[in-house]
Amino acid sequence: MSPGQDLVLSLDGESQAVRNLAERPQLVVDVASPELGEHTERLAPLTGASSPEAE
């Protein structure tokens, strides 16, 4: 992304991201290359919170 481009971010109200933003209202967006997408998804279970899908 370049400066001036828009980003739409959709968050589930129960997500860890929402809880994190409530505690620290700052947001940094890193956009991974397509080659890193699969690796990025593998990190999702390591957020420190259980997900409804895992329960």
C-alpha positions as CSV (number, residue, x, y, z in Angstrom):
1,M,0.0,0.0,0.0
2,S,1.1,3.5,-0.7
3,P,0.2,6.7,1.3
4,G,-3.2,7.9,0.4
5,Q,-4.7,4.5,-0.4
6,D,-7.7,3.3,1.6
7,L,-7.9,0.1,3.7
8,V,-11.1,-1.4,5.0
9,L,-10.7,-3.6,8.0
10,S,-13.5,-5.7,9.3
11,L,-13.3,-7.1,12.9
12,D,-15.5,-9.5,14.8
13,G,-16.7,-7.9,18.0
14,E,-15.3,-10.8,20.0
15,S,-11.9,-11.0,18.3
16,Q,-8.5,-10.6,20.0
17,A,-7.8,-7.6,17.7
18,V,-10.8,-5.8,19.1
19,R,-9.7,-6.5,22.7
20,N,-6.2,-5.3,21.8
21,L,-7.5,-2.1,20.3
22,A,-9.7,-1.4,23.3
23,E,-6.6,-1.6,25.5
24,R,-4.2,0.2,23.1
25,P,-6.1,2.3,20.6
26,Q,-3.3,2.2,18.0
27,L,-3.2,0.3,14.8
28,V,-0.3,-0.7,12.5
29,V,-1.1,-2.5,9.3
30,D,1.6,-4.7,7.8
31,V,0.7,-6.0,4.4
32,A,2.5,-9.3,3.6
33,S,3.4,-10.3,0.1
34,P,1.3,-13.1,-1.5
35,E,4.3,-15.4,-1.0
36,L,4.1,-14.8,2.8
37,G,0.3,-15.2,3.1
38,E,0.3,-18.9,4.0
39,H,3.0,-18.3,6.6
40,T,1.1,-15.4,8.1
41,E,-2.0,-17.5,8.4
42,R,0.0,-20.2,10.3
43,L,0.8,-17.6,13.0
44,A,-2.9,-16.9,13.7
45,P,-3.2,-19.6,16.4
46,L,-0.4,-18.0,18.3
47,T,-2.2,-14.8,19.3
48,G,-2.6,-15.9,22.9
49,A,-6.3,-16.2,22.8
50,S,-8.5,-19.1,22.0
51,S,-10.8,-18.8,19.0
52,P,-14.4,-20.0,18.8
53,E,-13.3,-22.3,15.9
54,A,-10.8,-24.1,18.1
55,E,-13.2,-24.7,21.0
